[in-house]
Amino acid sequence: MYDTFSNDYDRFVNWPNRLAAEIPFIESQLKAAGARRVLDAACGTGQHAIALAQHGYTVAGADLSARMIERAEANAARAGASAQFVAAGFGGLAQAFGGQPFDALLCLGNSLPHVLSDGDLAQALADFTACLRSGGLLVLQNRNFDLVMAQHERWMEPQAAREGDSEWLFLRFYDFDADGLLTFNIVTLRRDGTAPWKQSLTSTRLRPLLKAEVTKALAAAGFETAVSWGNMSGAPFEPTGSGNLVVTARKGA
């Protein structure tokens, strides 16, 4: 999905607004943990990593999608930011970045729910643990699937972008599958000038990780002092109202 969607991802996300909302919270967590060396796992087009590099952090980014990594490298070059980007997915991060452990690891943008089984989730979190120093910080950002599953909240808000006489509309929705997983769909509509709209569909499977499942899996992987938030501005987590589940935790000794 993300190789296909890489060309439109930076149109799909309003990065100036998102980074303005999220970077202060991320930096407050990094400062509290004494973190200077940061890994952005599932970094996409690298925008969080680039912003942190511009704020003086030593940053690396990884993504399973090689085309996302190409976009991240191009974005960093345009921004004049120094960040290392590697094509690597969950389970392969420690091997890709062997050597000095990181002070903090970010896994943002609802990325962890792409891990579909208990075994693969445990492997991913063990990989996160292996990437971090003792006491290192983990920051997770998922959709609040407690709310999604309780209310069968299928549709998300549409996103729009315009460049010159071209415009895009992005429509996102879930299919609730019989095996308890979700199919996440993005319909992209594009129009150039007054030409007819063209449409495309990309899809991927997700595991709707509930807060209790995340907390249990983190503890099993050796993370401690987990704290839950409702968004990347630090609002309290409300199972029936928050848009996100944000969890901060520390690697145990």
N, C-alpha and C positions, 0 to 999 in steps of 0.2 A: 504493500500500500504506500509506504512512505517514499520509496524510490519514485513511484508514479506521481506522488503529491508534492515532491520536493520543489518543483518549479513554482508552485503557487503558495507554498507554506508562509513565506514572508508577506504575501498579500493577505492571506487568511487571518493572520494575527496582527493586531494593532500594537506593534512593538513599543513605540514611544509611551503609550498609555500603560501597557502591561509592565514594562520595566520600571516606570515611575512608581507604580503601585507596589511592586514586589521586591525590588532591590533594597529598599530601606529595611524591610523585615529580614531579608537574607543576610544583609550586613550586620544587623543587630545580633543575629544568631552566631555568625562567624566571629564577631568580636568577643562575645561572651565565652566562646570556646577557645579563644586564642588562636584562631585558624588563619593561616596565610596561604597554604597550598591546597587548592580546591580542585576536585574532579567533578565535572558535570556529566553524569551518566545519562544516556539517551538525550544528548544535547541538541538534537535536531539541527537547525541551521546556525547554532552557536551563539544566539543573541545574549543569553544570560552569561555565558562564559566570557564573551567579548566585553560586556558591561563591567563584570568583575575585574577583568584584566585592566580596563581603563581606570578602575578604582585602586589599582596597585597590588592586586592579588596575583599570585602565580597560579595559572589556571590551565587545566587540560580538559578536553571534551571528548566523549566517545559516543558513537551511535552505530547501531547495526546496519543502517542504511548508508552505503558508500556514497550515494548521491547527496544525501543530507550533509555528509562530511565535506564533500566538494563545495557545497553551498557555504558551509561554515568557514572553510578556509578562504573562500572569496570574500565573504562578509568581513572577516578579520583583516584581510589585506586592505579592503576599502576603508575600514575604520582606523587603520594604522595600529591595531592592537596585537600584542604578542600573546598567542595562545597555541598550545599543541592540540591537534585534532587527530583522532585515530578511529578507524572503522572497527568497532568491537562491540559486541552485545553483552547482555547479562550472562555471567558465567565465564566470560573471557576477559574481564577487565583487569584483574590482578596480573594475569599473564601479559596483557598488552602493555601495562605500566609497571612491570617488575622493577623493583628497586626501592627507593625511599617511599614510605607510605604517605598518604595524604592526610591533612588535618581535618578535612571535611569532604563529604560526598553529597551531591545534590542529585535527586531523581524526581524531576518535575514534569508538569504537563501530562499527568495521567498516564505515565509510562509503565509503572510497575504492573498495572492490570493486564498488560500484554502477556504476562507470564501466566499460563493457563492451568497448571497442575500444582498440587502441593509439593511434589518433588522438585519441580522447576523453580517454584517460589523459594523453597529452602536453599536451592543451589544459588539463586540470584543473591539472596541475602548473605549467604556465606561468602560469596564473591565480594560483596560490599564490605563485609567485615575484614576480608583479607587485604583490601585496598587502604584501610584506615589504620592510623596509629592507635595505641591504647588511649582511650578517652576521646577519640575522634568523633566528629559530629556527622550525623545523617539527617538530611532534610528530605522528606517525601511530600509530594503533592499529588493527590488523587482526586477524582470526582467523589462526592459524597454518595457512595452507592447504598448506604443505609436509606437515604431518601429516594434514590432512583428506584430501588427494588420495592420499597414499601408502597410507593405511589405509581409504579410503572410509568415513571416520567420519561417518555420516549423521545421527545423533541428538545433540542437545545436552541438557543437564540441564533437567528441567522447572522452571518457576517457578510460585509460588502466591501469592495475595493474599486477604485477607479484610477486609471493611468491614461492621460490624454483622452482619446475618444473611445477607449476600451474600458469595460466594466465587468466585474465578477460578482456573483452571489454564491455563497457557500451555505448549504443546508445540511445539518447533521441530525441523525436520528439513530436509535437503537432498535434492533430486532431482539426480542426476548426469546431465546432459543430453548428447546425442550430439555437440553442437557444442563440447564442452569447458567450457561454462559450467555454472552451478548454478541451480536454482530453489530459493529459500529460502522455506519455508512456516512460518507460525505458525497453529496451531489454538488457538482460544480457547474454553474451556469456562466457562460461567457458570451459577451456581445461586443463586436467591434463596430463603432459608429451606429448606423441604422440597420446593419445586417441582422438576420435572424439570430436568436439565441441558440448557442450550441451547449449541449450538456454531456457530462460524463459522471460516472459513479465509481468510487473506490471504497473498499470495505476491508475490515479486519476483525478478528475475534478478540474479545476482552473477557477477563474474569472480573465480575463485579465484587471487588474486595470490600467487605464490611469492616468497620472499625475494629470489632472484636477479633476478626481474622488477622488484621494487620498487626495489632498489638501482640497477639499470641505468637505470630511468626517472628516478630522482632525479638521477643524474649527468647525464643528457641534458638535464634541465631547469635545470641550473646549481647544484644543491645539492652541498655538500661536507661532509666529515668525518661521514659517516653512521655511526651506531652503532646496533646492534640489541640489543633486550632481549626477554625472554620474557614479561613482564607489566608492569603499571603500578606495580609495586613495585620495579622495577629488577633483577629476576632475570636471569641470563644466558639468551640465546636458545638453545634446544635444538630442532633441527628435528624430532626424533622424540618430543619430550615437552612442549614449551611449549604453553600454551593460546592465547597471543597472539603476534603479531609486532608489537613496538613499535619504531619507528625515530625517532631524533632526528637532525636534519641542519641545516646552516646554509646560507643563501643566499650564494653567492659574490659577490665584489666586482664 
